[in-house]
Amino acid sequence: MSFYPLFFTKFTEKVVKNVITKSLVTLKTYDTDNTINIYDWNQVSFYVSLNVELFYVLSTKDSKLVFLFNREKSKETYQQWLNRKKEKRNDKCR
């Protein structure tokens, strides 16, 4: 899947593996191998509420937003996200 910058400028930026790049949105420098791509707005909101480092926001060809977060700093948050989803499923079963 190809990604395009959310905000178009003279410079283009694509996500390529093993590349250190600078975000045109957050102005943070990051390694593309140390990112996770999240499309789910609920999950994005959860991550942001827990202050997981957001590297970049991209738009796909079909106009969907993709949020790139720091992979290392999001591992614990991901487990919390999974536990939260599991608890919601258990509540529905009751």
C-alpha positions in Angstrom: 0.0 0.0 0.0 1.3 3.4 -0.9 1.1 6.3 1.5 1.1 10.0 0.7 1.7 13.0 3.0 -1.4 14.4 4.6 -0.3 17.9 3.9 1.1 18.3 0.4 4.2 20.4 0.0 7.0 20.6 -2.5 8.6 17.6 -0.9 7.1 14.2 -1.0 7.6 11.5 1.6 6.8 7.8 1.3 7.1 5.2 4.0 10.1 3.0 3.0 11.7 0.4 5.2 15.0 1.0 7.0 14.9 4.7 6.4 15.4 7.6 8.9 13.0 10.3 7.9 11.6 13.5 9.2 7.9 14.0 9.5 6.4 17.0 7.7 3.5 17.0 10.2 5.1 16.6 13.6 8.7 17.6 12.6 10.0 14.5 14.4 12.8 12.3 13.0 12.0 8.6 13.1 13.1 5.2 11.8 10.4 3.7 9.6 11.2 0.3 11.0 10.2 1.6 14.5 6.7 2.6 13.5 3.3 0.9 13.7 0.5 2.0 11.4 -3.0 2.4 12.9 -6.1 2.9 10.9 -8.7 2.5 13.6 -9.9 5.8 15.0 -10.8 4.3 18.4 -7.4 2.8 18.8 -5.7 6.1 17.7 -7.8 8.0 20.3 -6.8 5.4 22.9 -3.1 5.7 22.1 -3.2 9.5 22.0 -5.0 9.6 25.4 -2.1 7.6 26.8 0.5 9.9 25.2 2.1 7.4 22.9 4.5 9.2 20.6 2.8 10.0 17.3 5.3 10.3 14.4 3.2 11.1 11.4 -0.2 11.1 9.8 -0.6 9.9 6.2 -3.4 9.7 3.7 -3.8 6.6 1.6 -4.8 6.7 -2.1 -8.4 5.9 -1.0 -8.3 8.9 1.3 -8.0 7.0 4.6 -5.9 8.4 7.4 -3.1 6.3 8.8 -1.3 7.2 12.0 2.3 6.2 12.6 3.2 5.6 16.2 6.4 4.7 17.9 6.6 0.9 18.0 8.7 0.5 21.1 6.8 3.0 23.2 3.4 1.5 22.2 4.0 -2.1 23.2 2.5 -1.7 26.7 -0.3 0.4 25.3 -1.1 -2.3 22.7 -1.5 -4.8 25.5 -3.8 -2.4 27.4 -5.8 -2.0 24.1 -6.2 -5.8 23.8 -7.3 -6.2 27.4 -9.8 -3.3 27.0 -11.3 -5.0 23.9 -11.5 -8.4 25.7 -13.2 -6.8 28.7 -15.8 -5.2 26.4 -16.5 -8.5 24.8 -16.9 -10.2 28.2 -19.3 -7.4 29.3 -21.5 -8.0 26.2 -21.7 -11.8 27.0 -23.1 -11.2 30.4 
